[in-house]
Amino acid sequence: MGSLKYPTENDFDAYLSQRGGTNNAWTGNEYTLFHFDVKRKHFASCLDKFANFFISPLLSKDSTDREINAVNSGK
C-alpha cells in the first residue's frame, strides 16, 4: 500500500529495512495492530511515511485483494 505522498507500494518496508528497522502487523476480530522500530535518528522520516498510510492511503484493488486474502488465510 502506498499513500498520496509516497505512492510506491512497499516503499515503507524498503525504506525501513535500509535504515535497520523492522515492522509487522496482525489483525484480530475488531482491530489491526501495526508497529515498527527503527533507530532514533530515522524515526521522524519513518513516522511520516507510516502516518501517511492513514492520512491519505492509496487503496488499489490489487493490493486490497491481497490484504483481504492474507487476513482470511489466517482464520
C-alpha positions in Angstrom: 0.0 0.0 0.0 1.2 3.5 -0.7 -0.1 7.0 0.0 -0.6 10.1 -2.0 2.7 11.5 -0.6 4.5 8.2 -1.0 2.7 6.3 -3.8 5.2 3.5 -4.4 3.8 0.2 -3.0 6.2 -1.4 -0.4 8.2 1.8 -0.2 7.9 1.9 3.6 9.2 -1.7 4.0 12.3 -0.9 1.9 12.9 2.5 3.5 12.7 1.0 7.0 14.9 -2.0 6.1 17.6 0.2 4.6 17.7 2.0 7.9 18.0 -1.1 10.1 14.3 -1.1 11.1 11.6 -3.7 11.2 7.8 -3.7 11.1 4.9 -6.1 11.4 1.1 -6.1 11.8 -1.6 -8.5 12.8 -5.4 -8.5 12.6 -7.8 -9.5 15.3 -11.6 -9.7 15.1 -12.1 -6.0 16.0 -8.8 -4.2 15.1 -5.4 -4.4 13.4 -2.2 -3.7 15.2 0.7 -2.1 13.3 4.1 -1.5 14.7 7.6 -0.6 13.6 11.0 0.1 15.2 14.0 2.0 13.8 17.0 3.9 15.2 16.0 7.2 16.7 17.8 9.3 14.0 15.4 7.8 11.4 12.2 7.9 13.5 10.8 11.2 12.2 11.1 10.3 8.5 9.8 6.8 9.1 6.9 8.1 11.1 5.9 10.5 8.3 5.8 7.6 5.8 3.9 5.4 8.3 1.4 8.1 9.2 0.6 8.8 5.5 -0.9 5.3 5.2 -3.7 6.6 7.4 -3.8 10.3 6.2 -4.1 9.6 2.5 -3.9 5.9 1.6 -3.9 4.6 -1.9 -6.1 1.6 -1.9 -5.7 -0.2 -5.3 -7.9 -3.1 -6.0 -4.9 -5.5 -6.3 -3.3 -4.5 -3.0 -6.7 -4.5 -1.2 -7.5 -8.0 -2.5 -4.0 -9.3 -1.4 -4.6 -7.9 2.1 -8.1 -9.4 2.3 -6.6 -12.8 1.3 -3.8 -12.5 3.8 -6.3 -11.8 6.6 -8.7 -14.6 5.5 -5.9 -17.1 5.3 -5.1 -16.6 9.0 -8.6 -17.6 10.1 
